[in-house]
Amino acid sequence: MDNEALLLSIEDLLERKLQIHLEPIKKDIAELKVRVTRLEEDVAALKKNVANLNAETADLRDDITGLDKRMTNMEYKFDVLTREVTQLKDNIIDLTGRTANLEKSSERTNCRLDNIEKCLQEQQGSIKRIEVVHLENNLVPRVANIESCYMTTFERYKAYTDRLPELFAMVSNVSRTVQTHSETLKKIS
């Protein structure tokens, strides 16, 4: 196998592995979009209950603070994801669980339409920011770095494979010399 074929094989292997890891992410993002659509439908239903918002304003502010903290925590977890590509699938599952918690929270706050709409817009912006900043700006360069490391290691191994016949010959000569010396030493003693 020549160098170009080997490089193409390595590139194909890396691309397949990347696809394997990206498919669950795409599936989870599609599921998140469906859940966000359901959240939007819930928000439309909340418009019917605007009259009850005045009595629950204080509780709504506390919930928004909690959602902001959760969102901050989610952004931190996405930062960790960019450093830990191998944990990407587990953290996306965690994000799905957090989204389920957000859905439950929206059911409890049916009468809090105005502030929930603002929070939903912030979440959409954060998800878009996570996709653009973290995935495109961090994941792609890291994969390129991994590829570079593999190529460097390959070149080192390749450089030494040319020297293997010479090394085998040298070991054979040393072995014969040691045998000859051993026989000579036996005769002397």
N, C-alpha and C positions, 0 to 999 in steps of 0.2 A: 504494500500500500504506500503510495507516494505521499509527500507532505500535503499537497493540496487536497487529496482525497481524505487524508486524516483530518485536516482542518475542517473540511466540509462535514465529515462524520461527527466531529466534536461540536461543530456549530449546530448540526441537526439535533444532536442529543440535548444540547443546552436549550434549543428552541422547544423541543418536546417537553422537557422538564418545566420550562417556563409556562407552557400551555397547560400542563397538568396543574400547576399552582394557580394559574389565572382563572381557569374554568370555575372552581368553587367561588372565587371572588366575584366573578360576573354573575353567577347564580345568586349569591347573597345580595349583591347590589340590586338585581332585578326584584328580589323579594322585598328589599327595603323600599323600592319604588312603589310596589303594590301596597305596602303598609302605609307609606306616606299618602297614597291615593285614598286609602281607607280613612286616614286621619283627616284629610281634607273633606271627605264626606261627613265625618263626625262634626267637623267645624261648621259645615253648612247646616247641620241639624241644630247646632248650638245657637245659631242666630235666632231661633224661635224662642229662646229662653233669656233674652237680653234683660228683661225686667228684673230678674233675680240677681244681676251682677252687682248692684250697689251694696247689698248686704254682705257679699262675700269678697269684697275688694282686698281686705287685709290678708285673708287666706290665700288669695290668688297671688299676691306679692311674694308671700313665703314660698309658694309652689314655684314661681318663676325663679326665685333665688336658688331653689333646689335644682331646677332644670339647668340654670346657668352653671351651677357647680358640676352637675352631671355632664354637661357639654364640655366644660373645661377638662374634666376627667377623661372624657372620650377623646378629646384632641391629644391629651398626653399619651393615651394608649396608642393612637395612630402614630405618634412620634416613635414610640417603642417598636411598633410594627416595622417601620422603615429600617431600624437597626437589626431587627430579628426576623428576617424574611422566612425563616423556617417555622416561626410561630404564627405566620399570617393567617392560616385557616382557623386556628383556635381563637384568635382575637376577633375575627369576623363573626364567629359563632357568638362570642361575648357581646359584640355589637348588636347582633340579632336579638339576643336576650334583653339588652338595654332598650332596644326599640319596642319590644313587647311590653316592657315596663312603662315606656312612654305612652303606648296605646292604653294601658290600664289607667294611667294617670289622666289621660284625656277623657276617659269614661267617667272618672270621679269629678271632673271639673266641667261638666256640661254647661254650666251657667256662666262660664268665664271666657266668653268669646273674644273680646278685644285683645286681651293680653296673650291668649293662646295663639292667635293669628300672628302676632309679632314674634312670639317664640318659634313658631313653625318657619317663618321666613329666615330667622337667624340659623335654624338647624339646616335649612336647605343651603344657605350660604356657606356654612361650615363644612358640609359634606362636599360641596363643589370645591372649596378650598383644599380639603383633604385630598380629593382626587387629583387636583392640578398640582398642588405644592408637594405633597408627600409622595404620591405614586409616580408622577411624571418626573419630578425633579430629584427624587431620592432613590426610588426603586430602580429605574433604568440605569443611572450611573453606577449603582452598586452591582447590578448584574454585569455591566461592562467590566467592572473591576474584578469580579470573580472570573470572568472569561480571561482577562489579562493574566491573572494568577495561574490558571490552568495552562495557558499557552507558555508562560515562562517555565513552568515545571516540565512541560512536554519538551521544550527546547533543551533543557538540561539533560533529561533522560536520553533524548535523541543524540546529543553530543557524546554521551558515554557508550551508546550501543556500537558506535564505529570502533571503539577501542576494545571491545570484548574479545575478538579473536587474538589480538596481541596479548591481552591479559591471560587468556587460557594457555597460550604458548609459554608465557613466562612462568606460570604456575607449574606447567608440565616440566619445564627445565629445572625449576627449583626442586620439584619432587624427585627427579632423576638424580640430581646432585646430592640431595639428602640421602637417598638410597645408597648411592655409591659411597658416600662418607660413612654411613652406618656400617656397610659391609667392611670397609677398610678398618674402622674402629673395632669391629668384632674380631677381625684377624689379628689386630695388634694386641688386643687384650686377651 
